[in-house]
């Protein structure tokens, strides 16, 4: 069978292809090859600009950059065909570029392609570069859109009183908008932290010491060259002391940061799910859609359930990436290679979840009647307010008095509270102050 959304093994490229297809530009095999070609070409140009005499007459930088700018699926296939012969993916990229140099009439310069490098100098710059592109182009706009939607809802519902539930039990009332604002603050805080993590890259030859560079051109300052190439030309951050591979410590920090943000969205999804089950929210009914194959009346909160499942999958992979990648035997083993090819997978599950949450949020219809009914059934929650004011006034054992009221009476309603207040040995002015407290106005600041 040919590969299609119907025959793909992974739902990322199958069932959820429409939600994830934009990630192919960053995490597909063709994309990885293109990023490698980009690094190789920019490295060659940087070598030419560094003063190496053999490259002094190079004048066609535009033609060289066109190799990656115009990189096509046909080009990617040519690299894969070369790999069948070399059995080495980065060497195949080198040979592909050499063919392009032949076509450009600069065959005499092609031995400076990949000069002095090991494959990890290419991988450990191409992959963080693609990771950075994906975060900036796809992830940050997606999460910002979600935070913006939550902030809008928090503002719209900032005055809506709601019964809080601590330990699943009725607690001091809150406001719906504030509860959503909690998630806005948490997400924004973690997002700000995520954006401070550098995109670290390794670039220094076979074991990180520029051995080959130095033996060929001992008078050149290769550390300065490497720093300029990685930090200024590529816009990454070069790790100064490395083995053959990048430490991946900062990449692990990225994974942990993304996982924390996903955990917050899991928390949000479960809360919204609970509010829907409590009838605080209705969901828009979309014509033609079916909630249950057996029960016609059902409109299930599937968007939030889908999000929770995909966020869990993403986090399992982010956790493995952050735990595994910083660990390598001696100067390098190959266990990072196959793992790195999967960095787009948790990214994709995260994106699927984000789109599910946005879809779910836009379906929500506030049911103020249910919120008010819950508050009406729980007048006992004003007991905290009453006993606190009685403490202020020096009334003896107010907590105990309210505890006896709320735990012994089977019905605690407005009338029961008023009767209790009337029985207190306090002034009429204070009684009126206490009676003015309701589950709808006892919502704090």
C-alpha positions in Angstrom: 0.0 0.0 0.0 1.2 3.5 -0.7 1.5 5.8 2.3 -1.6 8.0 2.9 -3.6 9.3 5.9 -5.5 6.0 5.6 -2.5 3.7 5.6 -0.2 5.6 8.0 0.7 3.6 11.1 0.8 6.7 13.3 -2.4 8.7 13.8 -0.3 11.8 13.6 0.0 11.2 9.8 -3.3 9.3 9.6 -6.4 10.3 11.5 -4.9 13.7 12.6 -3.0 14.5 9.4 -5.0 17.8 8.9 -4.0 18.9 12.4 -0.3 18.1 12.1 0.6 18.4 8.4 2.3 21.8 8.9 4.9 20.1 11.1 6.3 18.2 8.1 8.3 21.3 7.2 10.3 20.9 10.4 10.3 17.3 11.5 9.9 15.1 8.3 12.8 13.2 6.8 12.8 15.6 3.9 12.9 18.6 6.3 15.8 17.1 8.2 17.7 16.7 5.0 17.0 20.2 3.9 18.1 21.6 7.3 21.4 19.6 6.9 21.9 21.0 3.4 21.3 24.5 4.8 23.9 24.0 7.5 26.5 22.6 5.1 26.1 25.4 2.6 26.2 28.2 5.3 29.3 26.5 6.8 31.0 26.5 3.4 30.3 30.2 2.9 31.5 30.9 6.4 34.7 29.1 5.6 35.1 31.2 2.5 34.6 34.4 4.5 37.1 33.3 7.2 40.1 33.9 5.0 41.0 30.4 3.7 43.1 31.1 0.6 41.7 28.3 -1.5 38.2 29.8 -1.2 39.2 33.5 -1.6 37.7 33.8 -5.1 34.3 32.4 -4.3 31.8 34.9 -5.7 28.6 32.9 -6.2 27.0 32.8 -2.7 23.6 33.3 -4.2 23.9 30.2 -6.3 25.1 28.3 -3.3 22.2 29.4 -1.1 19.8 28.5 -3.9 20.7 24.9 -3.3 18.8 24.9 0.0 16.3 27.7 -0.8 15.0 25.8 -3.8 15.4 22.3 -2.2 12.7 20.1 -3.5 11.2 16.7 -2.7 13.1 15.4 -5.8 16.3 16.6 -4.2 15.4 14.9 -0.9 14.9 11.7 -2.8 18.3 12.0 -4.5 19.9 12.2 -1.1 18.0 9.1 0.0 19.2 7.3 -3.1 22.8 8.3 -2.3 22.3 7.1 1.3 21.4 3.6 -0.1 25.0 3.5 -1.3 26.8 5.2 1.5 24.6 3.8 4.4 25.3 7.2 6.0 22.7 9.9 6.0 25.0 12.9 6.5 27.6 11.7 4.0 24.8 11.4 1.5 24.1 15.1 2.0 27.7 15.9 1.4 27.8 13.9 -1.9 24.5 15.6 -3.0 26.1 19.0 -2.5 29.2 17.9 -4.4 27.0 17.0 -7.3 25.5 20.5 -7.1 29.0 22.0 -7.1 29.8 20.0 -10.2 26.8 21.6 -11.9 27.8 25.1 -10.8 31.3 24.6 -12.3 33.1 24.8 -8.9 34.2 21.2 -8.6 37.7 22.3 -7.5 36.2 23.6 -4.3 34.0 20.7 -3.3 36.5 19.1 -0.9 35.8 22.0 1.5 32.2 20.8 1.8 32.0 19.3 5.3 35.6 20.2 5.8 36.9 19.1 9.2 33.5 18.2 10.5 31.8 15.1 11.9 28.2 14.3 11.2 27.1 15.6 14.7 28.4 19.1 13.8 25.6 19.0 11.2 23.0 17.2 13.2 23.5 19.1 16.4 23.0 22.4 14.5 20.3 21.4 12.0 18.1 19.8 14.6 18.1 22.7 17.2 17.6 25.1 14.2 14.5 23.1 13.0 13.3 22.9 16.7 13.6 26.7 17.0 11.8 27.2 13.8 8.9 24.9 14.8 8.5 26.6 18.2 8.6 30.1 16.8 6.4 29.4 13.8 3.9 26.8 15.1 4.0 26.3 18.9 4.2 29.9 20.2 1.4 31.2 18.0 -0.8 28.2 18.9 -0.3 28.5 22.7 -0.7 32.3 22.6 -4.0 31.8 20.8 -5.2 29.5 23.5 -4.0 31.8 26.3 -5.8 34.7 24.6 -9.0 32.7 24.3 -8.9 31.8 28.0 -8.1 35.4 28.9 -11.1 36.6 26.9 -13.4 34.1 28.7 -11.9 35.1 32.1 -12.7 38.7 31.4 -16.2 38.0 30.1 -17.1 35.9 33.1 -15.2 37.8 35.8 -18.4 38.7 37.7 -20.1 35.3 37.5 -20.2 33.8 41.0 -19.6 30.1 41.3 -19.5 27.5 44.0 -15.9 26.3 44.5 -15.2 22.7 45.2 -12.2 21.8 47.4 -11.7 18.0 47.9 -14.9 17.8 45.7 -16.9 19.4 48.5 -18.7 22.8 48.5 -16.3 25.5 49.6 -16.1 29.3 49.7 -17.6 30.7 46.5 -15.4 32.0 43.8 -15.9 33.6 40.4 -15.8 31.7 37.1 -13.6 34.3 35.4 -11.0 34.2 38.2 -10.8 30.4 38.0 -10.0 30.7 34.3 -7.5 33.5 35.0 -5.6 31.1 37.2 -4.8 29.0 34.1 -3.9 32.1 32.1 -1.4 33.2 34.8 0.1 29.7 35.1 0.5 29.2 31.4 2.0 32.6 30.8 4.5 32.2 33.6 5.7 28.8 32.2 5.7 30.2 28.7 7.9 33.1 29.7 10.3 30.6 31.4 10.4 28.4 28.3 11.4 31.3 26.1 14.5 32.0 28.2 16.0 28.6 27.4 18.8 28.8 24.8 18.8 26.6 21.6 22.2 25.0 22.3 24.3 23.5 19.5 27.5 21.5 19.3 30.1 22.5 16.7 33.7 21.5 17.1 34.8 18.5 15.1 35.1 14.8 15.9 35.5 15.1 19.7 34.7 18.8 20.2 38.3 20.1 20.0 38.5 21.3 16.3 41.3 18.7 15.8 41.0 18.5 12.0 40.6 22.2 11.6 43.6 23.0 13.8 45.9 20.6 12.2 45.1 21.9 8.7 45.1 25.6 9.6 46.9 26.0 13.0 47.1 29.8 12.8 43.3 30.2 12.6 41.2 30.8 15.7 38.6 28.1 15.2 36.8 28.6 18.5 36.0 32.2 17.5 35.0 30.9 14.0 32.7 28.3 15.6 31.1 30.8 17.9 30.5 33.3 15.1 29.0 30.6 12.9 26.7 29.1 15.4 25.8 32.2 17.5 25.6 34.9 14.9 25.0 33.2 11.5 22.7 30.4 12.8 21.2 32.3 15.8 21.8 29.4 18.1 24.1 29.1 21.2 27.3 27.2 20.8 28.3 24.9 23.7 31.9 25.6 24.4 33.1 22.3 25.9 31.6 19.2 24.3 32.3 15.6 23.3 31.3 14.5 19.8 27.7 15.5 20.6 25.7 18.3 22.2 25.0 17.8 25.9 21.2 18.2 25.2 20.8 19.7 28.7 19.0 22.7 27.3 17.0 20.6 24.9 16.0 18.6 27.9 15.0 21.8 29.6 12.8 22.6 26.6 11.1 19.2 26.9 10.5 19.7 30.6 9.1 23.2 30.0 6.8 21.9 27.3 5.7 19.1 29.6 4.9 21.6 32.4 2.7 23.6 30.0 1.0 20.4 28.9 0.3 19.5 32.5 -1.5 22.8 33.0 -3.6 22.1 29.9 -4.4 18.6 31.3 -5.5 20.3 34.5 -7.7 22.8 32.5 -9.2 20.0 30.4 -10.2 18.0 33.5 -11.7 21.1 35.2 -13.7 22.0 32.1 -14.8 18.4 31.8 -16.0 18.5 35.4 -17.9 21.8 34.9 -19.7 20.3 31.9 -20.6 17.2 33.9 -22.0 19.6 36.6 -24.1 21.4 33.9 -22.2 24.7 34.4 -21.6 24.6 30.7 -23.7 23.4 27.8 -22.0 22.6 24.5 -23.0 23.8 21.1 -24.7 21.1 19.1 -23.3 20.8 15.6 -25.7 19.6 13.0 -25.1 16.0 11.9 -22.7 15.2 14.7 -23.4 12.2 17.0 -22.4 12.1 20.7 -23.2 8.5 21.3 -24.0 5.6 19.0 -26.6 4.3 21.5 -27.9 7.4 23.4 -29.2 10.1 21.1 -29.4 12.7 23.8 -25.7 12.8 24.6 -23.2 15.6 23.7 -19.9 14.3 25.1 -17.0 16.6 26.1 -14.8 14.7 23.6 -12.6 17.7 22.7 -11.2 17.9 26.3 -10.9 14.1 26.5 -9.0 14.0 23.2 -6.7 16.8 24.5 -6.0 15.0 27.8 -5.1 11.8 26.0 -2.8 13.5 23.5 -1.1 15.6 26.1 -0.4 12.5 28.1 1.2 10.8 25.1 3.2 14.0 24.4 4.4 14.2 28.0 5.5 10.5 28.1 7.8 11.2 25.1 9.0 14.6 26.4 9.9 12.9 29.6 11.9 10.2 27.8 13.6 12.8 25.6 14.7 14.9 28.6 15.9 11.8 30.6 17.6 10.0 27.8 19.3 12.6 25.5 21.7 14.1 28.1 23.1 10.6 28.8 25.7 9.2 26.4 28.6 6.7 26.9 32.0 8.4 26.9 32.5 10.8 24.0 29.4 9.5 22.2 27.2 6.6 21.4 24.4 6.4 18.8 21.4 6.1 21.1 20.6 9.8 20.7 20.4 9.5 16.9 17.2 7.4 16.6 15.6 9.2 19.6 16.2 12.6 18.0 14.3 11.5 14.9 11.1 11.4 17.0 11.2 14.9 18.5 8.3 15.9 16.2 6.1 13.2 17.7 5.4 14.8 21.1 5.3 18.2 19.3 2.5 16.8 17.1 0.5 15.3 19.9 0.7 18.6 21.7 -0.5 20.5 18.6 -3.4 18.0 18.2 -4.4 18.7 21.9 -4.2 22.5 21.5 -6.5 22.4 18.5 -8.9 20.1 20.4 -8.9 22.4 23.4 -9.6 25.5 21.2 -12.4 23.6 19.5 -13.9 22.6 22.9 -13.6 26.1 24.4 -15.5 27.6 21.4 -18.4 25.2 22.0 -19.0 26.2 25.6 -22.2 27.9 26.5 -22.4 29.2 30.0 -25.4 27.9 32.0 -25.8 30.5 34.8 -29.0 28.8 36.0 -27.0 25.8 37.1 -24.3 27.9 38.8 -26.9 29.8 40.7 -28.8 26.7 41.7 -25.6 25.2 43.1 -25.0 28.3 45.2 -28.6 28.3 46.4 -28.3 24.7 47.6 -25.2 25.5 49.6 -25.9 28.4 52.0 -23.6 26.6 54.5 -20.6 28.2 52.6 -21.3 31.6 54.2 -20.5 30.1 57.6 -16.9 30.9 57.1 -17.8 34.6 56.5 -20.0 34.7 59.6 -17.6 33.1 62.0 -14.8 35.4 60.7 -16.8 38.6 61.4 -17.7 37.2 64.8 -14.0 36.6 65.5 -13.4 40.2 64.5 -16.0 41.3 67.1 -14.6 39.1 69.9 -17.6 36.7 70.0 -16.7 33.6 72.0 -16.0 30.4 70.0 -17.7 31.4 66.7 -16.1 28.6 64.7 -17.6 26.0 67.0 -21.0 27.6 66.9 -21.0 27.6 63.1 -19.7 24.1 63.0 -22.6 22.8 65.1 -25.1 24.6 62.9 -23.7 23.4 59.6 -23.1 19.8 60.7 -26.3 19.1 62.7 -29.0 20.7 60.6 -30.2 18.7 57.6 -31.2 21.8 55.7 -29.0 24.9 55.6 -30.7 27.6 53.6 -31.1 31.3 53.8 -33.8 31.0 56.4 -31.7 28.7 58.7 -28.8 31.1 58.5 -31.0 34.0 59.3 -32.5 32.2 62.3 -29.1 31.3 63.6 -28.0 35.0 63.3 -31.1 36.2 65.1 -30.2 33.9 68.0 -26.8 35.4 68.5 -26.1 37.9 71.4 -25.0 40.6 69.1 -26.2 44.1 68.0 -28.9 44.5 65.4 -26.4 46.4 63.2 -24.1 43.4 63.2 -27.0 41.0 62.5 -27.9 43.0 59.4 -24.2 42.9 58.3 -24.2 39.1 58.7 -27.5 38.7 56.9 -26.3 40.7 53.9 -23.8 37.9 53.2 -25.0 35.5 50.5 -23.3 32.7 48.4 -23.5 35.2 45.5 -21.6 38.1 47.0 -19.2 36.2 49.3 -16.6 35.9 46.5 -13.6 37.8 47.8 -11.7 40.4 45.7 
